[in-house]
């Protein structure tokens, strides 16, 4: 009987939610947030990860945000988050916190659409730098 290799275990929703909050706080794209989780000691510490943890692919964040929306639970997720933050004294009732999840989700979707547009010129310049380095230095 052969043992099947199943790969790495998935990330917990709590950890992914924390990454999403930190991503929003630091105004990071999905790719940049995944990079910070992979290489940033501060995020590894905040997430309780080992220093050699390889992190996750950037697409995980987009998939994570899509699930609650597909099931109509975006308001529930936001309410649970706000309740937890309020219980810990991190936000106050009547404060200036934004609670309209529709605007937050729209902003995140825009980031996901803009990221490939920014990555395309970067990838083209990297390829050009390898193929014709003299052209770029001139």
MOBEL-V656059 format. One record per residue. RES is the residue in one small letter. NEAR is the number of other ideal C-beta (glycine too) atoms within 10 Angstrom. Layout:
res=RES near=NEAR
res=RES near=NEAR
This chain:
res=x near=2
res=x near=4
res=x near=5
res=x near=5
res=x near=5
res=x near=6
res=x near=6
res=x near=8
res=x near=6
res=x near=10
res=x near=17
res=x near=10
res=x near=12
res=x near=9
res=x near=17
res=x near=20
res=x near=17
res=x near=16
res=x near=25
res=x near=19
res=x near=12
res=x near=18
res=x near=22
res=x near=14
res=x near=8
res=x near=11
res=x near=8
res=x near=17
res=x near=18
res=x near=23
res=x near=18
res=x near=15
res=x near=23
res=x near=20
res=x near=15
res=x near=19
res=x near=27
res=x near=16
res=x near=10
res=x near=15
res=x near=10
res=x near=9
res=x near=20
res=x near=18
res=x near=10
res=x near=14
res=x near=19
res=x near=9
res=x near=17
res=x near=7
res=x near=7
res=x near=6
res=x near=13
res=x near=10
res=x near=20
res=x near=19
res=x near=13
res=x near=18
res=x near=12
res=x near=18
res=x near=25
res=x near=15
res=x near=11
res=x near=18
res=x near=21
res=x near=14
res=x near=13
res=x near=18
res=x near=15
res=x near=8
res=x near=9
res=x near=8
res=x near=13
res=x near=17
res=x near=13
res=x near=12
res=x near=17
res=x near=17
res=x near=13
res=x near=12
res=x near=16
res=x near=15
res=x near=11
res=x near=12
res=x near=14
res=x near=14
res=x near=9
res=x near=8
res=x near=7
res=x near=10
res=x near=17
res=x near=10
res=x near=7
res=x near=6
res=x near=8
res=x near=6
res=x near=12
res=x near=8
res=x near=13
res=x near=10
res=x near=17
res=x near=10
res=x near=10
res=x near=16
res=x near=16
res=x near=11
res=x near=11
res=x near=20
res=x near=14
res=x near=10
res=x near=19
res=x near=18
res=x near=9
res=x near=11
res=x near=16
res=x near=10
res=x near=8
res=x near=11
res=x near=12
res=x near=10
res=x near=9
res=x near=9
res=x near=11
res=x near=10
res=x near=11
res=x near=10
res=x near=10
res=x near=12
res=x near=12
res=x near=8
res=x near=9
res=x near=11
res=x near=9
res=x near=6
res=x near=9
res=x near=10
res=x near=7
res=x near=5
